Amino acid sequence: MLLNAAAVVFAERGFRAASIREICTRAGANVAAVNYHFGDKEALYLEVLKDTLRCTREKYPPDMGLKPGSSMEQKFRAYVHSFLLRIFDAEPQACHGKLLSREMVEPTAALDALVQAEMRPMSMQLQKIVRELLGPRPADKTVRLCTMSVVSQIVFYHHCRPVIERLHPELRYAAKDIELLADHISSFSLAAIRGLGRKSKTVKPI
């Protein structure tokens, strides 16, 4: 209950403006509950970030339940789709997208721990897929740049949503719309990755 209330308050106000008193009031808990269970506001915030990421990852796993033996293209598309579902989750208590947006704009000390414990393993998973798609022995730099380009496309639609909605007010983010967006980002990215893979094969070593 305390974590859920804290997630809502941190998402609405950001870490610095959020108050322990408001969080405890929403949770129906004593103000001493935060210190008792977490130690301080910073520790509570980090646990909220980790918890929301874990919960959304369990709800929308990066492989989306693919069967063993699925192709790399299928794994790639599942990863993109799950990422979009996590940041656009419309459930009342879903704060993952808002929390990450605030953390990107105003990073806190919690970000280092979050990256190391949660984000790096997920990034490595995408890099592994991209590496396979690029073909034999791709350069690490190419893998890294491709991975960042894919993630950039995904988060663009969330982080720049206020501008996108003004430019294209007809756009929606219901489940079927996210499905189509996942198809586009996947197709667009796979075409680029395949092109880079073919290009690397034609470049003669110096």
Secondary structure, DSSP 4 states (H G I P E B T S, - for coil): -HHHHHHHHHHHHHHHH--HHHHHHHHT--TTHHHHHTSSHHHHHHHHHHHHHHHHHHHS-TTTTPPTT--HHHHHHHHHHHHHHHHT--STT--HHHHHHHHHHS--THHHHHIIIIIHHHHHHHHHHHHHHH-SS--HHHHHHHHHHHHHHHHHHHHTHHHHHHH-TT---SHHHHHHHHHHHHHHHHHHHHHHHHHHHHSPP-
